[in-house]
Amino acid sequence: MQLIDTHVHINFDSFQSDLDAVATRWRDAGIVRLVHSCVEPSEFSAIQALADRFPELFFAVGLHPLDVEAKWITGSVDEILALAQSDTRVVAIGETGLDFFKASNCEQQQQAFEAQLAIAQQLSLPVIIHCRDAAEPMAAMLQNFWHQHGSVKGVMHCWGGTPEETQWFLDLGFLMSFSGTVTFPKATQIHESVKMVPSDRLLIETDCPFLAPVPQRGKRNEPAYVKHVAEQVARLRQVSLAELAAQTTQNACKLFRLPQPDSSSVVSEIPLLLRQ
């Protein structure tokens, strides 16, 4: 069984003292690919160095909406565009999006988000989207962008919206990625969303070091724990863990154009109908 953690932040300080041990644990848990998200372009060289160290790591470049107020400046578009073109291991733009929780710069966030959507479209890369307390304006922005410029592929990461909101983004063509929050007993709307996502639109992630899943809740999250996410998603969808792992691995490889970690072992677990 092989898994892909589609959203990590292992460049954060909380990993620096034991990252080799963390890597051993994710490999032992069957994590064969990781997608490292980017909070701000200044992280790029550090993330690049991690990908040199861990060849299973691929990465994105972008600016998180919570950093827009301080760090979205003249030249940000050119910087993100240049960095995205500088390394073939860049597989996405992001994380970008909208975070209106206690936000006072909503318009500025929307401008930065739209600019990063345009970069993704120009480079034919998917976007990794952060959306908190902003599902309705997010959907409206995306619909408008689609109408004016055409669609962009991507994923709603660490998704926690209602089933109705889930359908909005499915209708726009997005994949939905679920994190450790899906293991929380009271996260009923996330549980319902997990059940309704088509199998070919489903991803799993940790968003580590945040949001550790049950039974590790309250601890530092790490990529090995994506297996707990996979187990809960499989349970909710009433499929086997092997089937869930094979499908989400296939979905991640397709969206991010990741090399298959082991084509024979991954593809052989995927039912024939899913490969046609």
Backbone hydrogen bonds, N-H to C=O, Kabsch-Sander energy under -0.5 kcal/mol:
donor,donor_aa,acceptor,acceptor_aa,energy
3,L,30,G,-2.8
5,D,33,R,-1.8
6,T,4,I,-0.8
6,T,204,I,-1.9
8,V,35,V,-1.6
9,H,208,C,-1.3
12,F,9,H,-1.2
15,F,12,F,-2.1
16,Q,13,D,-1.5
18,D,15,F,-0.9
19,L,15,F,-0.5
22,V,18,D,-2.2
23,A,19,L,-2.6
24,T,20,D,-2.1
25,R,21,A,-2.1
26,W,22,V,-2.2
27,R,23,A,-2.3
28,D,24,T,-2.4
29,A,25,R,-1.7
30,G,27,R,-1.5
31,I,26,W,-2.8
32,V,3,L,-2.4
32,V,30,G,-0.9
33,R,3,L,-0.9
34,L,56,E,-2.1
35,V,5,D,-2.2
36,H,34,L,-0.6
36,H,58,F,-3.3
37,S,8,V,-1.9
37,S,35,V,-0.7
38,C,94,G,-0.8
43,E,40,E,-2.2
44,F,41,P,-1.9
46,A,43,E,-0.6
47,I,43,E,-2.4
48,Q,44,F,-2.7
49,A,45,S,-2.0
50,L,46,A,-1.6
51,A,47,I,-2.0
52,D,48,Q,-1.7
53,R,49,A,-1.6
54,F,50,L,-2.8
57,L,54,F,-2.3
58,F,34,L,-2.7
59,F,89,R,-2.2
60,A,36,H,-2.4
61,V,92,A,-1.2
64,H,39,V,-3.2
67,D,64,H,-1.9
68,V,65,P,-1.0
71,K,67,D,-2.2
72,W,68,V,-2.5
73,I,71,K,-1.0
76,S,73,I,-2.4
79,E,75,G,-2.3
80,I,76,S,-2.7
81,L,77,V,-2.5
82,A,78,D,-2.4
83,L,79,E,-2.6
84,A,80,I,-2.5
85,Q,81,L,-1.3
86,S,82,A,-0.6
86,S,83,L,-1.2
90,V,87,D,-1.8
91,V,59,F,-2.8
91,V,89,R,-0.6
92,A,59,F,-0.7
93,I,126,P,-2.4
94,G,61,V,-1.4
96,T,128,I,-2.4
98,L,130,H,-2.0
100,F,132,R,-2.2
102,K,100,F,-0.8
103,A,100,F,-1.0
109,Q,105,N,-2.5
110,Q,106,C,-2.2
111,Q,107,E,-2.0
112,A,108,Q,-2.3
113,F,109,Q,-2.6
114,E,110,Q,-2.5
115,A,111,Q,-2.0
116,Q,112,A,-1.9
117,L,113,F,-2.3
118,A,114,E,-2.0
119,I,115,A,-1.6
120,A,116,Q,-2.3
121,Q,117,L,-2.4
122,Q,118,A,-2.6
123,L,119,I,-2.3
124,S,120,A,-0.7
124,S,121,Q,-0.8
125,L,120,A,-2.5
127,V,153,K,-1.8
128,I,93,I,-2.6
129,I,127,V,-0.7
129,I,155,V,-2.8
130,H,96,T,-3.3
132,R,98,L,-2.0
138,M,134,A,-2.4
139,A,135,A,-2.7
140,A,136,E,-2.2
141,M,137,P,-2.5
142,L,138,M,-2.6
143,Q,139,A,-2.4
144,N,140,A,-2.2
145,F,141,M,-2.7
146,W,142,L,-3.0
147,H,143,Q,-2.2
148,Q,144,N,-2.2
149,H,145,F,-3.3
150,G,145,F,-0.9
150,G,146,W,-1.3
155,V,127,V,-2.4
156,M,175,L,-2.5
157,H,129,I,-2.2
157,H,155,V,-0.9
159,W,156,M,-0.6
159,W,177,S,-3.1
166,T,162,T,-2.7
167,Q,163,P,-2.1
168,W,164,E,-1.5
169,F,165,E,-1.6
170,L,166,T,-2.1
171,D,167,Q,-2.6
172,L,168,W,-0.8
173,G,170,L,-1.6
174,F,169,F,-2.4
175,L,154,G,-2.3
176,M,201,R,-2.8
177,S,156,M,-2.4
178,F,203,L,-2.0
182,V,179,S,-2.0
183,T,180,G,-1.8
184,F,181,T,-1.5
187,A,184,F,-1.7
188,T,186,K,-2.0
191,H,187,A,-2.1
192,E,188,T,-2.2
193,S,189,Q,-2.0
194,V,190,I,-2.6
195,K,191,H,-1.4
196,M,192,E,-0.9
196,M,193,S,-0.8
197,V,193,S,-1.0
197,V,194,V,-0.5
201,R,198,P,-2.2
202,L,199,S,-0.9
203,L,176,M,-2.3
205,E,178,F,-2.0
206,T,7,H,-0.8
207,D,7,H,-2.7
208,C,7,H,-0.6
210,F,207,D,-1.9
216,Q,213,P,-2.8
219,K,216,Q,-2.2
221,N,209,P,-1.7
225,Y,222,E,-2.0
226,V,223,P,-2.2
227,K,224,A,-1.3
228,H,225,Y,-1.2
229,V,225,Y,-1.1
230,A,226,V,-2.6
231,E,227,K,-2.4
232,Q,228,H,-2.0
233,V,229,V,-2.7
234,A,230,A,-2.6
235,R,231,E,-2.0
236,L,232,Q,-2.6
237,R,233,V,-2.2
238,Q,234,A,-0.7
238,Q,235,R,-0.6
239,V,234,A,-2.2
244,L,240,S,-2.4
245,A,241,L,-2.8
246,A,242,A,-2.4
247,Q,243,E,-2.4
248,T,244,L,-2.5
249,T,245,A,-2.1
250,Q,246,A,-2.2
251,N,247,Q,-2.6
252,A,248,T,-2.3
253,C,249,T,-2.4
254,K,250,Q,-2.1
255,L,251,N,-2.7
256,F,252,A,-2.4
257,R,253,C,-0.7
258,L,253,C,-1.1
266,V,262,D,-2.6
267,V,263,S,-2.2
268,S,264,S,-1.5
269,E,265,S,-0.6
269,E,266,V,-1.0
270,I,267,V,-1.5
274,L,271,P,-1.2
275,R,271,P,-0.7
275,R,272,L,-1.3
276,Q,272,L,-0.5
276,Q,273,L,-0.7
